[in-house]
Amino acid sequence: MSPKNKIKLNLLRKKLDKLDSQLLKIIKKRSEIIKSVLLLKKYKNEIIDKRRISTILKKIKKESIKRNIDTKVTNRIWKNMIWAYIDFENRKFKKK
């Protein structure tokens, strides 16, 4: 890689690092909302709502197309995020 391209690469990586920091703030906010949602659930079997998951993924696909974002990328990100939060809810669930 040329020295000029190394400089460009480092600048782009700094931009990515800044975005990652913003994403972490958003994930923190999302996690707090998920905790509030979990308090409303009485039974552990209420954690997975297949209809809601389907609705979310369809909405994300539609928005991705509208914004010209690769739908396979956004689908994978959202599926992983949904299942990560399902795991989070299962670990944090306390029977009332």
PyMOL commands that set and color helices and strands:
alter all, ss='L'
color gray80, all
select helices_A, chain A and resi 3-40+44-46+50-66+71-92
alter helices_A, ss='H'
color red, helices_A
deselect
rebuild
show_as cartoon
